[in-house]
Amino acid sequence: MKYPAYLFDLHCDTLTRHKDPKPGDPDILDDPALVVNLSAIPKEVHWGQFYAIFLPDALRGPEAVRFYEYHRDLFYEQMEKFADRVSPCRSAEDLDKAWKENKTAAFLTIENGSPLAGDLRRVALLAKDGVRCMTLTWNGENEIASGNDTDHGLSDFGREAVAEMEKEGVLVDVSHLNDHGFEDLMAVIKKPFVATHSNARSICRHKRNLTDDQIREMVRRDCLIGLNYYVDFLDDEGKVPGYETILRHIEHFFALGAQRNLALGSDFDGCRLPECLSSPKKAAGLYGYLLERGMSQAQAEDILYKNALRFLDKNLQ
């Protein structure tokens, strides 16, 4: 299997897979029961990972804040414990340093903006904690906006929160945001943003995926889109026999001009994976498959890591 020298993944739910850790449980960053564990990453590949703190929709207000703070502390405790193998990063410069030291580059992110608890001042606190990206919603509704289970757009607070995130250097993530919310966001957002784990709705009709118009708008604004490996977002019937299914999405993104906007956003440890993408090694193996199918090395490397690196270098200072 041919691997790339580098791979960057925009989304995993590994941090919140242990709901109630008990004494003697494996360390979460190297738990063999989880997909993203340090020992599972191919030794030939320099790996970069957005580690998301995922918050269920039921958590709101002080409860959401406590949940976030617990997992923030867990992230940094694990960074210290495995400091010889992984490094916490806040910028492209940190990423480069981690890879030169042959360490996994780890960025702290949030999935679901409920840790703001309706308080704009908390955006600066999250930035100070090292949070570099936040998915505005999960499937339901929070103080910012609504996810794909509802049809409400951005709230007044949400509009202010987006402006504050841009001010504090926290990337805005539109994965899970519904179409109304996406439209509202376009009227207020000024900087490039991301869809950390979303596919093409024209290929798979799930409403979690991006429409062609949304993809074109993201291309126009120089944004970044991470391909999601969840079977239900890859194929309408949830059938993914091999890499060819994700290639259909890649080809559609390319047809819409997204060659320099497309990246990887696995959703590892947060979804039902196809067998062909069920581990870091198999995800890295996508590189060799793309080359075999006639994609140039430059195009394949763009998807696996270069597009993400260019975006982070420009937008994470």
C-alpha positions as CSV (number, residue, x, y, z in Angstrom):
1,M,0.0,0.0,0.0
2,K,1.4,3.4,-1.0
3,Y,1.2,6.1,1.6
4,P,1.7,9.9,1.4
5,A,4.5,11.5,3.4
6,Y,1.9,13.6,5.2
7,L,-1.8,13.5,6.0
8,F,-4.1,16.0,7.6
9,D,-7.6,15.1,9.0
10,L,-10.0,17.9,9.9
11,H,-12.3,16.0,12.2
12,C,-12.4,13.1,14.7
13,D,-14.6,12.5,17.8
14,T,-11.9,10.6,19.7
15,L,-11.7,12.9,22.7
16,T,-15.3,12.3,23.7
17,R,-15.5,8.5,23.1
18,H,-14.9,7.8,26.8
19,K,-18.1,9.1,28.5
20,D,-17.1,8.1,32.0
21,P,-13.4,7.1,32.2
22,K,-12.6,4.7,35.0
23,P,-9.3,4.0,36.8
24,G,-7.4,1.5,34.6
25,D,-9.0,2.5,31.4
26,P,-6.6,2.9,28.4
27,D,-5.4,6.4,27.7
28,I,-7.7,7.9,25.1
29,L,-5.0,8.9,22.7
30,D,-3.6,5.4,22.4
31,D,-6.7,3.3,23.2
32,P,-6.6,0.3,20.8
33,A,-10.4,0.2,20.9
34,L,-10.5,3.6,19.1
35,V,-9.9,4.3,15.5
36,V,-7.6,7.3,16.0
37,N,-4.9,6.0,18.4
38,L,-1.3,6.9,18.1
39,S,-0.2,3.4,17.5
40,A,-2.5,3.0,14.6
41,I,-1.1,5.8,12.6
42,P,1.3,4.6,9.9
43,K,4.9,5.2,10.9
44,E,5.6,6.4,7.4
45,V,3.1,9.2,7.6
46,H,3.4,12.6,9.4
47,W,-0.1,13.0,10.7
48,G,-2.1,16.1,11.6
49,Q,-5.4,15.9,13.4
50,F,-8.2,18.2,14.5
51,Y,-9.4,16.6,17.8
52,A,-13.0,17.8,18.4
53,I,-14.8,18.1,21.7
54,F,-18.2,16.9,20.6
55,L,-21.1,18.1,22.7
56,P,-24.6,16.4,22.4
57,D,-27.5,18.8,21.8
58,A,-28.9,18.0,25.2
59,L,-26.0,19.8,26.9
60,R,-26.7,23.5,27.3
61,G,-25.6,26.4,29.6
62,P,-23.4,25.6,32.6
63,E,-23.6,21.9,31.8
64,A,-22.1,22.4,28.3
65,V,-19.4,24.6,29.8
66,R,-18.4,21.9,32.4
67,F,-18.4,19.2,29.7
68,Y,-16.2,21.3,27.5
69,E,-13.8,22.2,30.3
70,Y,-13.4,18.5,31.4
71,H,-12.5,17.4,27.8
72,R,-10.2,20.4,27.3
73,D,-8.3,19.4,30.4
74,L,-8.3,15.7,29.2
75,F,-6.8,16.9,25.8
76,Y,-3.9,18.7,27.5
77,E,-3.3,15.9,30.0
78,Q,-3.0,13.4,27.1
79,M,-0.7,15.8,25.3
80,E,1.7,15.8,28.3
81,K,1.5,12.1,28.8
82,F,2.3,11.3,25.1
83,A,4.6,14.3,24.6
84,D,7.2,12.2,22.9
85,R,4.7,11.2,20.1
86,V,2.2,14.1,19.8
87,S,2.3,17.9,20.1
88,P,-0.5,20.4,20.7
89,C,-0.6,23.0,17.9
90,R,-2.2,26.4,17.5
91,S,-0.7,27.5,14.1
92,A,0.8,26.2,10.9
93,E,4.2,27.0,12.4
94,D,3.5,24.7,15.4
95,L,2.4,22.0,12.9
96,D,5.6,22.3,11.0
97,K,7.6,22.0,14.2
98,A,5.7,18.9,15.3
99,W,6.3,17.2,12.0
100,K,10.0,18.0,12.0
101,E,10.1,16.3,15.4
102,N,8.2,13.3,14.0
103,K,5.2,13.9,16.2
104,T,1.5,13.9,15.4
105,A,0.3,17.5,15.2
106,A,-2.9,17.9,17.3
107,F,-5.3,20.8,17.2
108,L,-8.1,21.3,19.7
109,T,-11.5,22.0,18.1
110,I,-15.2,22.0,19.2
111,E,-18.2,20.4,17.6
112,N,-21.4,22.3,18.6
113,G,-21.1,25.9,19.8
114,S,-23.0,25.3,23.0
115,P,-19.9,25.9,25.2
116,L,-20.4,29.6,24.5
117,A,-23.6,29.3,26.6
118,G,-24.9,32.5,25.0
119,D,-22.0,34.6,26.3
120,L,-19.9,36.4,23.7
121,R,-17.1,36.8,26.2
122,R,-16.5,33.0,26.1
123,V,-15.2,33.2,22.5
124,A,-12.0,34.8,23.8
125,L,-11.8,32.2,26.6
126,L,-12.0,29.4,24.1
127,A,-9.3,31.0,21.9
128,K,-7.1,31.3,25.0
129,D,-7.6,27.6,25.7
130,G,-6.2,26.9,22.2
131,V,-9.5,26.1,20.4
132,R,-8.8,26.8,16.7
133,C,-12.0,25.8,15.1
134,M,-15.7,25.5,16.2
135,T,-18.6,23.7,14.4
136,L,-21.4,26.2,15.0
137,T,-24.1,23.5,15.6
138,W,-24.6,19.8,15.8
139,N,-27.9,18.4,14.5
140,G,-30.2,20.4,16.7
141,E,-30.5,24.0,17.8
142,N,-28.3,26.0,20.2
143,E,-27.8,29.7,21.0
144,I,-26.0,30.3,17.7
145,A,-28.1,28.6,15.0
146,S,-29.8,25.3,14.0
147,G,-28.4,22.1,12.6
148,N,-29.8,19.9,9.9
149,D,-32.7,18.6,12.1
150,T,-34.4,22.0,12.1
151,D,-34.8,24.9,9.6
152,H,-34.0,28.0,11.7
153,G,-31.2,30.2,10.6
154,L,-28.6,32.2,12.6
155,S,-29.8,34.0,15.7
156,D,-28.8,37.5,16.5
157,F,-26.4,36.1,19.0
158,G,-25.0,33.8,16.3
159,R,-24.3,36.7,14.0
160,E,-22.3,38.4,16.8
161,A,-20.6,35.1,17.8
162,V,-19.3,34.6,14.2
163,A,-17.9,38.1,14.2
164,E,-16.2,37.5,17.5
165,M,-14.8,34.1,16.3
166,E,-13.2,35.9,13.3
167,K,-11.8,38.5,15.7
168,E,-10.3,35.9,18.0
169,G,-9.0,33.7,15.2
170,V,-11.3,30.7,15.8
171,L,-12.2,29.1,12.5
172,V,-16.0,28.9,11.7
173,D,-17.1,25.4,10.7
174,V,-20.4,25.0,8.8
175,S,-20.6,21.2,8.9
176,H,-24.1,20.3,10.4
177,L,-25.4,23.9,9.8
178,N,-28.7,23.8,7.9
179,D,-29.2,25.5,4.6
180,H,-31.0,28.5,6.1
181,G,-28.1,29.0,8.6
182,F,-25.6,28.7,5.8
183,E,-27.4,31.4,3.8
184,D,-27.5,33.7,6.8
185,L,-23.8,33.1,7.5
186,M,-22.9,34.2,4.0
187,A,-24.3,37.7,4.8
188,V,-22.1,38.3,7.8
189,I,-18.9,36.2,7.6
190,K,-15.9,38.0,6.2
191,K,-13.0,35.5,6.4
192,P,-12.6,32.0,4.8
193,F,-14.3,29.3,6.8
194,V,-14.4,25.5,6.8
195,A,-16.7,22.5,6.5
196,T,-14.6,20.0,8.4
197,H,-16.6,16.9,7.6
198,S,-19.1,17.3,4.8
199,N,-19.6,15.7,1.3
200,A,-21.4,16.6,-1.9
201,R,-25.3,16.4,-1.8
202,S,-25.5,15.9,-5.5
203,I,-23.7,12.5,-5.0
204,C,-25.4,11.6,-1.7
205,R,-28.7,13.3,-1.0
206,H,-28.3,13.5,2.8
207,K,-29.1,17.1,4.0
208,R,-25.8,17.0,6.0
209,N,-24.0,17.3,2.8
210,L,-23.2,20.5,0.9
211,T,-25.2,21.6,-2.1
212,D,-23.5,22.6,-5.4
213,D,-24.3,26.3,-4.7
214,Q,-22.7,26.0,-1.2
215,I,-19.6,24.3,-2.7
216,R,-19.3,27.0,-5.3
217,E,-19.6,29.7,-2.7
218,M,-16.9,28.1,-0.6
219,V,-14.6,27.9,-3.6
220,R,-15.2,31.5,-4.3
221,R,-14.4,32.4,-0.7
222,D,-11.2,30.2,-0.6
223,C,-12.6,27.9,2.0
224,L,-11.7,24.3,3.0
225,I,-13.9,21.2,2.8
226,G,-13.1,17.9,4.5
227,L,-14.4,14.7,3.0
228,N,-16.5,12.7,5.5
229,Y,-16.1,8.9,5.6
230,Y,-19.5,8.2,7.2
231,V,-21.3,5.6,5.0
232,D,-24.6,7.5,5.1
233,F,-23.0,10.7,3.8
234,L,-21.1,8.8,1.0
235,D,-23.9,6.8,-0.5
236,D,-27.7,7.1,-0.4
237,E,-28.1,3.4,0.5
238,G,-25.1,3.4,2.8
239,K,-23.2,1.0,0.5
240,V,-19.5,1.8,0.2
241,P,-17.7,-1.3,-1.3
242,G,-14.5,0.6,-1.8
243,Y,-12.6,3.8,-2.5
244,E,-14.6,4.3,-5.7
245,T,-17.5,5.8,-3.7
246,I,-15.4,8.6,-2.2
247,L,-13.8,9.1,-5.6
248,R,-17.3,10.0,-7.0
249,H,-17.5,12.8,-4.4
250,I,-13.9,14.0,-5.2
251,E,-14.7,14.1,-8.9
252,H,-17.8,16.1,-8.3
253,F,-16.0,18.6,-6.1
254,F,-13.4,18.9,-8.8
255,A,-16.0,19.6,-11.4
256,L,-17.2,22.5,-9.2
257,G,-13.7,24.0,-9.1
258,A,-12.7,22.7,-5.6
259,Q,-9.3,21.2,-6.5
260,R,-7.6,23.5,-4.0
261,N,-10.3,23.5,-1.4
262,L,-10.8,19.8,-0.8
263,A,-9.3,18.0,2.2
264,L,-10.0,15.0,4.5
265,G,-12.4,15.1,7.4
266,S,-12.9,11.5,8.4
267,D,-15.3,11.7,11.4
268,F,-13.2,8.9,12.9
269,D,-14.6,7.6,16.2
270,G,-17.9,9.4,15.5
271,C,-19.6,7.5,12.8
272,R,-20.1,4.1,11.0
273,L,-17.2,3.8,8.7
274,P,-16.9,1.8,5.5
275,E,-14.3,-1.1,5.6
276,C,-12.1,0.7,3.1
277,L,-11.7,3.7,5.3
278,S,-11.9,2.1,8.8
279,S,-8.4,2.9,10.0
280,P,-5.7,5.6,9.7
281,K,-3.7,3.2,7.5
282,K,-6.7,2.6,5.1
283,A,-7.3,6.4,5.0
284,A,-3.7,6.9,4.1
285,G,-4.1,4.2,1.4
286,L,-6.5,6.4,-0.4
287,Y,-3.4,8.2,-1.8
288,G,-2.2,5.2,-3.7
289,Y,-5.6,4.5,-5.0
290,L,-6.0,8.0,-6.4
291,L,-2.6,7.7,-8.2
292,E,-3.7,4.3,-9.6
293,R,-6.8,6.0,-11.0
294,G,-4.8,8.5,-12.9
295,M,-4.8,11.5,-10.5
296,S,-1.6,13.4,-10.5
297,Q,0.6,13.3,-7.5
298,A,0.1,17.0,-6.9
299,Q,-3.7,16.6,-7.0
300,A,-3.6,13.7,-4.6
301,E,-1.3,15.4,-2.2
302,D,-3.5,18.5,-2.3
303,I,-6.4,16.4,-0.9
304,L,-4.4,14.4,1.6
305,Y,-2.6,17.4,3.1
306,K,-1.5,20.3,1.0
307,N,-4.8,22.1,0.7
308,A,-5.3,22.0,4.5
309,L,-1.7,23.2,5.1
310,R,-2.1,26.1,2.7
311,F,-5.4,27.1,4.4
312,L,-4.0,26.8,7.9
313,D,-0.9,28.8,7.0
314,K,-3.1,31.6,5.7
315,N,-5.8,31.5,8.3
316,L,-4.3,30.3,11.6
317,Q,-1.8,32.9,12.9
